[in-house]
Amino acid sequence: AEARASDAARARGEEPGPLAGLPMTVKCVLDIEGLPASAGMKALLARKAVDSEVVSRLRAAGAIIWGHTNVPVGSADWQTFNPLYGTTRNPWDLERTPGGSSGGSAAALAAGYTALEIGADISGSLRIPASFCGVCAHRPSWGLISQRGMAPPWDGIADLDLAVVGPMARSVRDLQLLMSVIASVAPAETPPIEALRVRVWADEPTFPLDPEVEAVVREAVRRLEAKGVVAATAPSPLPVRPMLSAYMTLLMALLGSAWPPAVRGLFEALRGPARLAVAAGAGPLSWAHGVLAVSARHREWLAADEARARLKQSMARVFESCDLILAPVTPTAAFRHDHGPLLASRRIAASDGRRLPYLENFDWIALATLCDLPATVVPAGRTAKGLPVGVQLIGAPRKDAATLAAARAVETVLGGFVPPPMPWTRS
């Protein structure tokens, strides 16, 4: 009915919106009128839903919103499965995950089920699925796009710390189109590729990186340099342990605030042993740091917030000498489904035989999230097994338009989206 109304308005000579008649979907954490977002939980479907802010903006631009795309339970995993709608699979290899938590979004884009998508990101939830499925995504600056109408438990309050709503698409051009609609960010002119100054951050001693992923990243840098890009390999722009420590404290304190009192009580009981383990050297991704973060006292949260402020100041200075930071998105390409109940106990098989801790997926995505930096993911190539690998192009603070414009120039060199073979669709 909406599509027919759009056609009729156009026939009457009315000025169509920039998305007039375009069918698209949104991640199942954003309410659609009459279709409440579930976040993978049956209890949330009983709510009365009105359009979330971002859906309202899309409709005003003429888009036809025809459904939700799948998420993990509570949008709290880098895989996409739940008891309501089952497991979402990667179109490049059905035995592998499309990522999460915007995994349904990325899979639908790659498979051609939808033209455009809106997801959300607090722990790489836009960027990781984009890399795993070979599509594009943009993590915008915090607060640029309203979170009103996100699924509970936080629906109706101020925008969540660290979290953003952002666009996904098969090209940077389409990301720019979506940003112009949902964030009023006009596309900037694409810069000449040879004008870009790129800082390459792909060698971090404490961050694991699969050799096949590293090879794709290195080849992408080589291709950019061949087109005249000034690319300088450099160490981490920030000390990574303080960065991860501040990020995990702020993140887990936020997430833990919505957990049942009984669960929080268990973390309170473990504070003593956790303090001893951290004093003995347990790192930011350890169980001990997680316990202290979930049960953080106000002064501990304030200390992490102060550390974030100092790190953000340092990052502003980094961009005085570069336009973009090019970095991996995750340690590996898309991995095989693993629905084990404890994230901390899962392991990811790397191509060189290593079994990488699942929580290492926090590593490469933490910088942009903690320091509120716009970050665009574009396809960079494929592994020896044919799996997509993206790179994240991290821009200067609040420079979303410039970051997207530079990413469009990079995308032109690297080739952009390639459809997966999808052999299961053949008769």
Phi, psi and chi 1 to 4 in degrees:
 res  aa     phi    psi   chi1   chi2   chi3   chi4
   1 ALA       -  -41.9      -      -      -      -
   2 GLU   -65.2  -38.5  -69.9  179.5   30.5      -
   3 ALA   -65.1  -42.7      -      -      -      -
   4 ARG   -63.6  -39.6  -74.3 -166.7  -67.6  -90.0
   5 ALA   -64.1  -37.1      -      -      -      -
   6 SER   -65.2  -42.7  177.5      -      -      -
   7 ASP   -63.5  -41.4  -71.7  -16.9      -      -
   8 ALA   -65.1  -41.0      -      -      -      -
   9 ALA   -62.8  -40.4      -      -      -      -
  10 ARG   -65.2  -40.8 -168.1 -171.7  -61.6  -93.9
  11 ALA   -63.9  -29.5      -      -      -      -
  12 ARG   -79.5   -2.5  -69.5 -167.0  -61.6  -91.5
  13 GLY    88.7    8.9      -      -      -      -
  14 GLU   -70.5  147.7  -63.9  178.6   14.3      -
  15 GLU   -71.4  117.8 -173.8   68.7   26.0      -
  16 PRO   -74.8  152.9   28.7  -33.4      -      -
  17 GLY   -74.1  169.7      -      -      -      -
  18 PRO   -65.8  -18.0   20.6  -31.3      -      -
  19 LEU  -116.3   23.1  -56.5 -179.8      -      -
  20 ALA   -55.3  121.8      -      -      -      -
  21 GLY    77.5    2.7      -      -      -      -
  22 LEU   -83.5  120.1 -170.9   70.0      -      -
  23 PRO   -77.8  135.6   27.1  -31.2      -      -
  24 MET  -154.2  166.4   62.7  175.6  -68.1      -
  25 THR  -122.7  168.0   48.5      -      -      -
  26 VAL  -134.9  155.1  -62.4      -      -      -
  27 LYS   -59.9  145.1 -179.0  178.1  179.9  176.9
  28 CYS   -78.8   42.9 -159.8      -      -      -
  29 VAL  -123.9    0.3  -63.8      -      -      -
  30 LEU  -114.5  120.4  -65.1  163.0      -      -
  31 ASP   -66.8  140.7  -80.3  -17.3      -      -
  32 ILE  -117.4  139.7  -58.2  169.9      -      -
  33 GLU   -53.6  125.0 -175.9  172.0   -1.3      -
  34 GLY    78.9   -1.5      -      -      -      -
  35 LEU  -139.5   84.7 -171.9   60.3      -      -
  36 PRO   -66.7  142.0   22.7  -31.9      -      -
  37 ALA   -70.3  137.6      -      -      -      -
  38 SER   -95.9  -23.4   72.3      -      -      -
  39 ALA    49.0   30.7      -      -      -      -
  40 GLY    78.3   12.3      -      -      -      -
  41 MET  -124.5  125.8  -64.5  178.8  -76.4      -
  42 LYS   -60.4  -35.5 -175.9  176.9 -178.7  179.7
  43 ALA   -61.0  -26.3      -      -      -      -
  44 LEU   -80.0  -11.1  -62.6 -174.4      -      -
  45 LEU   -76.7  -12.3  -67.5  177.5      -      -
  46 ALA   -83.0   -3.9      -      -      -      -
  47 ARG   -75.3  154.6  -61.4  177.8  -62.4  114.4
  48 LYS   -89.1  122.4 -178.2  178.2  179.7  179.7
  49 ALA  -111.9  140.0      -      -      -      -
  50 VAL  -115.4  167.9  -62.1      -      -      -
  51 ASP   -60.7  133.4  -78.7  -14.4      -      -
  52 SER   -65.7  164.2   56.0      -      -      -
  53 GLU   -57.8  -43.8  175.7   67.7   24.5      -
  54 VAL   -68.5  -36.8   68.9      -      -      -
  55 VAL   -65.5  -39.4  167.5      -      -      -
  56 SER   -59.0  -42.3  -67.1      -      -      -
  57 ARG   -66.3  -39.9  -76.2  179.2  168.9 -108.7
  58 LEU   -64.4  -43.6  -67.5  166.4      -      -
  59 ARG   -63.2  -41.4  -73.3 -162.3 -159.3  -84.0
  60 ALA   -61.8  -26.8      -      -      -      -
  61 ALA   -86.3   -1.0      -      -      -      -
  62 GLY   102.3   -0.7      -      -      -      -
  63 ALA   -67.5  150.3      -      -      -      -
  64 ILE  -104.8  107.0  -48.9  -64.0      -      -
  65 ILE   -88.3  111.1  -47.9  -63.5      -      -
  66 TRP  -110.1    2.3   63.4  -89.3      -      -
  67 GLY   167.0  177.2      -      -      -      -
  68 HIS  -100.9  156.1  -79.5  130.6      -      -
  69 THR  -112.2  152.1   47.0      -      -      -
  70 ASN   -70.7  155.0 -154.9   22.1      -      -
  71 VAL  -140.7  163.9  -63.6      -      -      -
  72 PRO   -74.2  167.5   24.2  -32.0      -      -
  73 VAL   -58.5  123.3  175.1      -      -      -
  74 GLY    66.0   14.3      -      -      -      -
  75 SER    53.4   39.3  -66.6      -      -      -
  76 ALA  -121.9   50.6      -      -      -      -
  77 ASP  -162.3  161.6 -158.1  -18.0      -      -
  78 TRP   -96.3   15.4  -65.5  -58.8      -      -
  79 GLN  -126.0  167.1  -60.8  178.3   74.0      -
  80 THR  -126.9   98.6  -62.6      -      -      -
  81 PHE  -156.3  148.7   63.2   96.0      -      -
  82 ASN  -160.3  163.0   61.5   62.5      -      -
  83 PRO   -66.6  -22.7  -19.2   31.4      -      -
  84 LEU   -73.1  -50.9  -88.0  176.3      -      -
  85 TYR  -122.8    5.1  -54.6  116.8      -      -
  86 GLY    79.8 -154.4      -      -      -      -
  87 THR  -102.8  129.6  -61.0      -      -      -
  88 THR   -89.4  134.8  -60.5      -      -      -
  89 ARG  -111.0  157.5  -57.7  174.1 -177.0  -88.2
  90 ASN   -81.9  125.9 -168.0  -46.2      -      -
  91 PRO   -60.7  -19.7  -21.8   32.8      -      -
  92 TRP   -81.5  -22.9  -71.1   87.4      -      -
  93 ASP  -165.7  109.9 -177.7  -17.4      -      -
  94 LEU   -65.3  -17.0  -61.2 -173.8      -      -
  95 GLU   -82.6   -0.4  -61.2  -57.1  -47.1      -
  96 ARG  -120.0  158.1  -62.8  176.7 -174.1  -91.5
  97 THR   -78.2  149.8  179.1      -      -      -
  98 PRO   -84.6    2.5   33.1  -35.6      -      -
  99 GLY    95.0 -175.6      -      -      -      -
 100 GLY  -167.4  162.7      -      -      -      -
 101 SER   -91.3   -9.4   60.8      -      -      -
 102 SER   -87.2   43.1  -52.9      -      -      -
 103 GLY   -69.7  -41.1      -      -      -      -
 104 GLY   -62.5  -36.3      -      -      -      -
 105 SER   -60.8  -50.7  -54.3      -      -      -
 106 ALA   -66.9  -40.9      -      -      -      -
 107 ALA   -64.7  -41.8      -      -      -      -
 108 ALA   -64.3  -39.0      -      -      -      -
 109 LEU   -65.3  -48.3  -76.9  165.8      -      -
 110 ALA   -64.0  -37.3      -      -      -      -
 111 ALA   -82.4   -6.8      -      -      -      -
 112 GLY    84.6   14.7      -      -      -      -
 113 TYR   -74.7  -25.2  -65.0  165.2      -      -
 114 THR  -141.8  156.9 -169.0      -      -      -
 115 ALA   -91.1  -37.8      -      -      -      -
 116 LEU  -142.0  160.8  -60.7  172.4      -      -
 117 GLU  -146.9  155.8 -110.1  -74.1  -13.4      -
 118 ILE  -123.8  125.5  -55.0  -65.7      -      -
 119 GLY  -121.8 -160.1      -      -      -      -
 120 ALA  -151.0  158.8      -      -      -      -
 121 ASP  -148.9  124.4 -172.9  -50.1      -      -
 122 ILE  -130.3  -26.3 -165.6  171.2      -      -
 123 SER  -135.9   45.0  -61.1      -      -      -
 124 GLY    86.3   15.3      -      -      -      -
 125 SER   -68.7  -18.3  -68.7      -      -      -
 126 LEU   -90.5  -44.3  -74.9  162.6      -      -
 127 ARG   -74.7  -40.8  -70.3  165.2  -74.2  165.5
 128 ILE   -67.0  -49.3  -69.2  173.7      -      -
 129 PRO   -60.6  -36.1  -24.3   35.4      -      -
 130 ALA   -61.3  -44.4      -      -      -      -
 131 SER   -64.4  -44.0  179.2      -      -      -
 132 PHE   -67.1  -29.5  -77.7    4.1      -      -
 133 CYS  -106.6   -1.2  -66.8      -      -      -
 134 GLY    76.1   30.3      -      -      -      -
 135 VAL  -118.1 -172.8  -62.4      -      -      -
 136 CYS  -111.3  151.5  -59.7      -      -      -
 137 ALA  -153.6  155.5      -      -      -      -
 138 HIS  -131.9  120.1 -179.9   68.4      -      -
 139 ARG   -86.6  109.0  178.5 -168.1  161.3   86.2
 140 PRO   -79.6  169.7   27.6  -32.0      -      -
 141 SER   -60.5  146.2  -60.2      -      -      -
 142 TRP   -62.9  135.8 -174.1   84.8      -      -
 143 GLY    85.3   -6.8      -      -      -      -
 144 LEU   -70.1  -32.2 -165.9   59.7      -      -
 145 ILE  -122.5  129.3  -59.8  168.8      -      -
 146 SER   -63.5  142.1  171.8      -      -      -
 147 GLN   -97.0    5.3  -63.4  176.1   29.4      -
 148 ARG   -60.1  130.2 -174.9 -174.5   64.6   78.7
 149 GLY    94.8    9.5      -      -      -      -
 150 MET   -74.0  154.1  -74.4 -174.6   69.5      -
 151 ALA   -60.4  149.4      -      -      -      -
 152 PRO   -57.2  164.7  -23.0   33.9      -      -
 153 PRO   -88.6    0.2   32.1  -36.5      -      -
 154 TRP  -104.7    7.8  -68.0  -70.7      -      -
 155 ASP   -57.7  133.1 -177.4   32.1      -      -
 156 GLY    93.9   -4.2      -      -      -      -
 157 ILE  -105.3 -176.6   63.8  171.6      -      -
 158 ALA   -61.0  158.7      -      -      -      -
 159 ASP   -54.0  136.5  -72.3   -8.7      -      -
 160 LEU   -65.8  138.4  -69.0  178.5      -      -
 161 ASP   -57.4  138.8 -171.6   21.7      -      -
 162 LEU    75.9  -24.2  -59.1  171.0      -      -
 163 ALA   -88.4  148.5      -      -      -      -
 164 VAL  -140.8  153.7  -63.4      -      -      -
 165 VAL  -100.2  137.8  172.8      -      -      -
 166 GLY  -155.1  167.1      -      -      -      -
 167 PRO   -88.4  152.5   33.6  -35.5      -      -
 168 MET  -132.0  146.8  -56.1 -178.4   78.2      -
 169 ALA  -164.0 -179.1      -      -      -      -
 170 ARG   -95.0   -1.2  -72.6 -173.1  -73.4  -92.5
 171 SER  -151.5  156.9   69.5      -      -      -
 172 VAL   -67.0  -34.7  176.9      -      -      -
 173 ARG   -54.9  -43.0  176.7  179.6  177.9  -87.6
 174 ASP   -70.7  -32.4  -75.7  -11.1      -      -
 175 LEU   -60.8  -43.6  -66.5  179.2      -      -
 176 GLN   -62.2  -40.3  -68.1  173.6  -53.4      -
 177 LEU   -60.3  -47.9  172.8   62.6      -      -
 178 LEU   -63.3  -41.1  -82.1  172.0      -      -
 179 MET   -63.7  -32.5  -73.7  -66.9  -73.4      -
 180 SER   -67.1  -26.6   71.6      -      -      -
 181 VAL   -88.4  -48.1  169.6      -      -      -
 182 ILE   -92.0  -12.7   62.4  176.8      -      -
 183 ALA  -133.6    2.0      -      -      -      -
 184 SER    55.2   35.4  -59.4      -      -      -
 185 VAL   -98.7  106.6  173.9      -      -      -
 186 ALA   -70.3  138.1      -      -      -      -
 187 PRO   -60.4  135.3  -21.4   32.5      -      -
 188 ALA   -86.9  159.2      -      -      -      -
 189 GLU   -66.0  135.5 -175.6  176.6   -7.8      -
 190 THR   -66.8  124.6  -54.8      -      -      -
 191 PRO   -76.1  154.5   28.9  -34.8      -      -
 192 PRO   -58.2  136.0  -17.4   29.2      -      -
 193 ILE   -58.4  -35.8 -169.6   68.5      -      -
 194 GLU   -72.6   -8.7   63.1  -86.2   10.2      -
 195 ALA   -87.4  -10.3      -      -      -      -
 196 LEU   -78.4  137.2  -69.8 -179.3      -      -
 197 ARG  -109.6  114.1  -59.3  170.1  -59.9  162.8
 198 VAL  -116.1  128.0  176.3      -      -      -
 199 ARG   -96.7  119.0  176.4  173.5  176.5  149.0
 200 VAL   -93.8  118.3  179.9      -      -      -
 201 TRP  -118.2   92.5  174.8   38.0      -      -
 202 ALA  -134.9    5.7      -      -      -      -
 203 ASP  -127.2   97.8 -176.1   10.1      -      -
 204 GLU  -128.8  111.0 -177.1   56.5   57.0      -
 205 PRO   -53.5  -34.1  -25.7   34.0      -      -
 206 THR   -92.8   -3.2   60.8      -      -      -
 207 PHE  -105.9  116.5  -71.7    3.7      -      -
 208 PRO   -68.1  150.1   24.3  -32.7      -      -
 209 LEU  -147.9  121.2 -167.9   60.1      -      -
 210 ASP   -59.4  135.3 -172.4  -61.8      -      -
 211 PRO   -55.6  -35.0  -24.4   32.8      -      -
 212 GLU   -68.2  -38.0  -71.9 -167.4   -6.0      -
 213 VAL   -68.1  -44.6  172.4      -      -      -
 214 GLU   -59.4  -38.8 -177.2  176.6   10.5      -
 215 ALA   -63.5  -40.2      -      -      -      -
 216 VAL   -64.6  -42.9  171.9      -      -      -
 217 VAL   -63.3  -45.8  174.4      -      -      -
 218 ARG   -62.8  -40.1  -59.7  -66.9 -176.7 -165.7
 219 GLU   -66.8  -37.5  173.7   60.7   14.8      -
 220 ALA   -61.6  -42.4      -      -      -      -
 221 VAL   -63.7  -41.7  172.3      -      -      -
 222 ARG   -60.6  -42.3 -173.2 -160.7   65.8   76.6
 223 ARG   -65.9  -37.7  -67.3  170.4   65.6 -174.9
 224 LEU   -66.8  -42.3  -69.7  170.9      -      -
 225 GLU   -62.9  -35.3  -71.3  178.7  -36.5      -
 226 ALA   -65.4  -21.9      -      -      -      -
 227 LYS   -94.9    5.9  -68.0  -65.7 -175.5  178.9
 228 GLY   101.5    2.5      -      -      -      -
 229 VAL   -66.8  135.6  171.2      -      -      -
 230 VAL   -85.8  101.8  177.3      -      -      -
 231 ALA  -113.5  125.0      -      -      -      -
 232 ALA  -120.5  121.4      -      -      -      -
 233 THR   -75.0  131.5  -60.3      -      -      -
 234 ALA  -144.3  156.3      -      -      -      -
 235 PRO   -68.7  179.2   25.7  -34.0      -      -
 236 SER   -52.8  135.3  170.5      -      -      -
 237 PRO   -68.1  -14.2   22.1  -31.2      -      -
 238 LEU  -134.9  154.9  -64.6  175.7      -      -
 239 PRO   -64.8  121.4   21.1  -30.5      -      -
 240 VAL   -72.8  -33.3  -65.8      -      -      -
 241 ARG   -65.5  -49.4 -172.0  175.2  176.5  110.0
 242 PRO   -61.0  -34.6  -23.0   33.3      -      -
 243 MET   -62.8  -51.4  174.1 -175.9   72.1      -
 244 LEU   -65.2  -36.9  -79.6  174.9      -      -
 245 SER   -63.2  -47.6  179.2      -      -      -
 246 ALA   -64.4  -42.7      -      -      -      -
 247 TYR   -62.4  -48.8  171.4   54.0      -      -
 248 MET   -67.2  -34.3  -64.7  -54.5  -65.0      -
 249 THR   -64.5  -48.6  -63.2      -      -      -
 250 LEU   -65.3  -41.5  -64.0  170.0      -      -
 251 LEU   -66.5  -52.6  173.7   68.4      -      -
 252 MET   -71.7  -30.7  -63.5  -50.7  -63.2      -
 253 ALA   -63.2  -39.4      -      -      -      -
 254 LEU   -66.8  -52.1  171.6   66.2      -      -
 255 LEU   -64.0  -41.8  -60.4 -179.2      -      -
 256 GLY   -65.2  -21.9      -      -      -      -
 257 SER   -65.0  -19.9   68.1      -      -      -
 258 ALA   -97.9   -1.0      -      -      -      -
 259 TRP   -79.1  155.8  -65.9   -6.9      -      -
 260 PRO   -61.2  149.8  -21.5   32.1      -      -
 261 PRO   -55.3  -35.4  -26.7   34.3      -      -
 262 ALA   -64.5  -38.7      -      -      -      -
 263 VAL   -68.4  -43.8  175.5      -      -      -
 264 ARG   -62.3  -33.3  -69.2 -177.2   54.7   79.6
 265 GLY   -62.1  -35.6      -      -      -      -
 266 LEU   -63.1  -41.2  -66.2  175.0      -      -
 267 PHE   -66.7  -38.3  -77.4   80.9      -      -
 268 GLU   -59.8  -40.8  -71.4  -73.4  -19.1      -
 269 ALA   -66.6  -23.0      -      -      -      -
 270 LEU   -95.5    3.0  -70.5  169.9      -      -
 271 ARG   -60.1  -40.3  -82.9 -174.9   66.6   85.3
 272 GLY   -60.0  -58.5      -      -      -      -
 273 PRO   -58.4  -33.8  -22.3   31.4      -      -
 274 ALA   -66.1  -42.7      -      -      -      -
 275 ARG   -60.0  -41.3  -80.9 -163.2  -62.2  -94.5
 276 LEU   -63.8  -41.3  -67.5  174.3      -      -
 277 ALA   -66.4  -41.4      -      -      -      -
 278 VAL   -66.0  -39.4  169.1      -      -      -
 279 ALA   -63.1  -28.9      -      -      -      -
 280 ALA   -84.9   -2.5      -      -      -      -
 281 GLY   116.5    4.8      -      -      -      -
 282 ALA   -58.9  135.4      -      -      -      -
 283 GLY   -84.9  179.3      -      -      -      -
 284 PRO   -63.4  -23.9  -22.3   32.7      -      -
 285 LEU   -97.6   10.5  -59.9 -176.6      -      -
 286 SER   -81.0  162.6   66.0      -      -      -
 287 TRP   -60.1  -36.0   69.9  -90.1      -      -
 288 ALA   -65.6  -44.9      -      -      -      -
 289 HIS   -65.4  -37.2 -167.2  -79.0      -      -
 290 GLY   -61.9  -42.0      -      -      -      -
 291 VAL   -60.7  -47.2  165.3      -      -      -
 292 LEU   -66.9  -32.8  -64.6 -179.9      -      -
 293 ALA   -70.8  -46.5      -      -      -      -
 294 VAL   -62.6  -35.5  169.4      -      -      -
 295 SER  -102.0   23.9   59.5      -      -      -
 296 ALA   -58.4  138.3      -      -      -      -
 297 ARG   -79.6  163.0  -53.7  -54.5 -168.7 -120.6
 298 HIS   -59.0  -41.5 -171.7 -140.4      -      -
 299 ARG   -64.2  -31.7   65.0  179.8  179.1  -85.0
 300 GLU   -71.2  -39.7  -65.9  166.5  -16.9      -
 301 TRP   -63.6  -42.5 -173.2   93.7      -      -
 302 LEU   -61.5  -37.8  -73.1  173.8      -      -
 303 ALA   -64.2  -41.0      -      -      -      -
 304 ALA   -66.6  -39.1      -      -      -      -
 305 ASP   -65.8  -38.8 -170.7   42.7      -      -
 306 GLU   -65.3  -40.8 -177.7 -179.9  -17.1      -
 307 ALA   -61.3  -40.4      -      -      -      -
 308 ARG   -59.9  -44.0  166.6  170.3   56.0  179.4
 309 ALA   -61.1  -41.2      -      -      -      -
 310 ARG   -66.1  -41.5  -69.1 -165.3  -60.8  -91.6
 311 LEU   -66.4  -36.2  -66.2  168.8      -      -
 312 LYS   -64.7  -37.5  -71.3  172.9   72.7  171.4
 313 GLN   -63.1  -40.9  -71.2  178.4  -18.6      -
 314 SER   -63.5  -39.8  -62.5      -      -      -
 315 MET   -66.5  -35.4  -77.2  -51.8  -55.4      -
 316 ALA   -59.9  -35.6      -      -      -      -
 317 ARG   -73.1  -31.6  -68.3 -168.3  -68.3  -90.3
 318 VAL   -58.6  -39.1  167.3      -      -      -
 319 PHE   -79.7    4.0  -74.6  100.5      -      -
 320 GLU   -71.6  -20.7  -66.5  173.2    0.7      -
 321 SER  -118.0    5.5   58.3      -      -      -
 322 CYS  -153.0  160.9   69.8      -      -      -
 323 ASP   -96.6  -33.7  -56.5  -55.7      -      -
 324 LEU  -140.7  151.2  -67.9  173.5      -      -
 325 ILE  -108.3  122.2  -64.1  171.1      -      -
 326 LEU   -99.3  124.3 -175.3  152.5      -      -
 327 ALA  -145.0  158.8      -      -      -      -
 328 PRO   -62.7  164.2  -15.9   28.7      -      -
 329 VAL   -96.6  -44.6 -179.4      -      -      -
 330 THR  -140.5  166.4   56.5      -      -      -
 331 PRO   -66.1  -26.3  -21.8   33.3      -      -
 332 THR  -134.5  169.9   66.5      -      -      -
 333 ALA   -77.4 -176.6      -      -      -      -
 334 ALA   -52.8  133.0      -      -      -      -
 335 PHE  -107.4  167.8   47.4   85.3      -      -
 336 ARG   -69.7  150.4  -65.2 -173.0 -179.7  -81.8
 337 HIS   -55.5  135.2  -59.0  -72.1      -      -
 338 ASP  -145.9  104.7  178.3   -1.9      -      -
 339 HIS  -102.0   28.2  -63.0  174.9      -      -
 340 GLY   -56.5  144.8      -      -      -      -
 341 PRO   -68.6  -26.0   23.5  -33.0      -      -
 342 LEU  -109.9  116.9  -63.5  176.4      -      -
 343 LEU   -59.0  -39.7  -88.5   65.2      -      -
 344 ALA   -66.3  -21.3      -      -      -      -
 345 SER   -93.3   -8.4   65.9      -      -      -
 346 ARG   -74.9  154.1  -64.0  177.1 -171.3  167.4
 347 ARG  -132.4  148.2  -66.4  -65.9 -178.1  -90.9
 348 ILE  -113.4  129.5  -56.7  170.3      -      -
 349 ALA   -78.9  120.8      -      -      -      -
 350 ALA   -90.2  163.2      -      -      -      -
 351 SER   -68.5  -19.5   63.5      -      -      -
 352 ASP   -95.5   13.2   57.8    1.6      -      -
 353 GLY    93.7  -10.0      -      -      -      -
 354 ARG   -70.1  152.8  -75.5  179.5  -65.2  167.3
 355 ARG  -112.1   99.5  -57.6  -78.4  -65.9  174.4
 356 LEU   -84.6  138.9  -56.0  179.3      -      -
 357 PRO   -59.3  136.0  -23.8   33.9      -      -
 358 TYR   -57.9  -37.2 -165.5   74.8      -      -
 359 LEU   -71.0   -8.0  -63.6 -174.7      -      -
 360 GLU   -65.6  -11.1  -62.6  -69.6   -9.4      -
 361 ASN   -64.2  -15.0  -77.6  -53.6      -      -
 362 PHE   -72.0  -22.3  -81.2  117.7      -      -
 363 ASP   -57.7  -66.9  -71.7  -18.1      -      -
 364 TRP   -73.2  -21.6  -63.5  101.6      -      -
 365 ILE   -87.5  -12.0   56.8   90.2      -      -
 366 ALA   -67.3  -35.9      -      -      -      -
 367 LEU   -57.7  -54.3  173.8   65.4      -      -
 368 ALA   -65.8  -38.7      -      -      -      -
 369 THR   -66.1  -51.4  -56.7      -      -      -
 370 LEU   -63.2  -43.3  177.6   68.1      -      -
 371 CYS   -94.9   10.1  -65.9      -      -      -
 372 ASP    53.1   58.4 -173.5   21.3      -      -
 373 LEU  -112.0  134.7  -57.8  171.6      -      -
 374 PRO   -64.6  140.2   24.2  -32.2      -      -
 375 ALA  -143.4  126.4      -      -      -      -
 376 THR  -113.4  131.9  -53.7      -      -      -
 377 VAL  -101.2  130.7  170.3      -      -      -
 378 VAL  -127.6  149.7  -61.3      -      -      -
 379 PRO   -62.5  136.2  -19.0   31.5      -      -
 380 ALA  -114.0  -19.9      -      -      -      -
 381 GLY   156.7 -166.7      -      -      -      -
 382 ARG  -134.5  152.4  -69.1 -173.4  -68.4  -79.0
 383 THR   -74.8  177.1   67.8      -      -      -
 384 ALA   -61.4  -26.5      -      -      -      -
 385 LYS   -84.8   -0.2  -64.7 -175.8  179.3   68.8
 386 GLY    85.6   15.0      -      -      -      -
 387 LEU   -89.2  139.8  -60.9  172.4      -      -
 388 PRO   -66.3  149.7  -13.5   26.0      -      -
 389 VAL  -135.7  127.5  173.5      -      -      -
 390 GLY  -105.5  164.7      -      -      -      -
 391 VAL  -120.0  148.5  -69.8      -      -      -
 392 GLN  -100.0  133.5   55.9  177.4  -27.0      -
 393 LEU  -108.6  104.0  -55.3  167.7      -      -
 394 ILE   -95.1  127.6  -57.2  170.2      -      -
 395 GLY  -106.9  177.1      -      -      -      -
 396 ALA   -69.3  156.9      -      -      -      -
 397 PRO   -54.1  128.9  -25.0   33.5      -      -
 398 ARG    65.4   14.1  -46.9  -58.1  -67.8 -176.2
 399 LYS  -102.6   57.0  -61.9  -67.3 -174.3 -178.1
 400 ASP   -64.2  -45.1  -71.8   77.6      -      -
 401 ALA   -62.6  -43.4      -      -      -      -
 402 ALA   -67.2  -38.9      -      -      -      -
 403 THR   -63.7  -44.5  -58.1      -      -      -
 404 LEU   -64.8  -40.7  -76.6  160.2      -      -
 405 ALA   -63.5  -42.8      -      -      -      -
 406 ALA   -65.8  -38.5      -      -      -      -
 407 ALA   -63.9  -34.4      -      -      -      -
 408 ARG   -65.3  -37.5 -171.1  166.6  175.8 -178.2
 409 ALA   -65.5  -42.0      -      -      -      -
 410 VAL   -65.0  -43.2  170.5      -      -      -
 411 GLU   -57.2  -38.7  175.3 -168.5   43.6      -
 412 THR   -60.3  -38.3  -59.5      -      -      -
 413 VAL   -75.0  -40.7  174.3      -      -      -
 414 LEU   -83.1  -13.4  -60.4 -174.5      -      -
 415 GLY   107.9  -23.1      -      -      -      -
 416 GLY    75.2 -162.1      -      -      -      -
 417 PHE   -66.5  136.4  171.8   73.4      -      -
 418 VAL  -124.6  127.9  174.4      -      -      -
 419 PRO   -64.9  141.8  -17.3   29.7      -      -
 420 PRO   -68.8  157.0   24.3  -31.8      -      -
 421 PRO   -65.6  -30.8   19.6  -30.5      -      -
 422 MET    46.2   59.4  -64.8 -170.7  -71.8      -
 423 PRO   -65.8  -21.0   25.7  -36.1      -      -
 424 TRP   -69.1  -11.1   62.2   90.4      -      -
 425 THR   -87.3   -7.4   63.6      -      -      -
 426 ARG   -85.4  142.8  -60.8  171.8 -170.7  156.9
 427 SER   -78.8      -   58.7      -      -      -
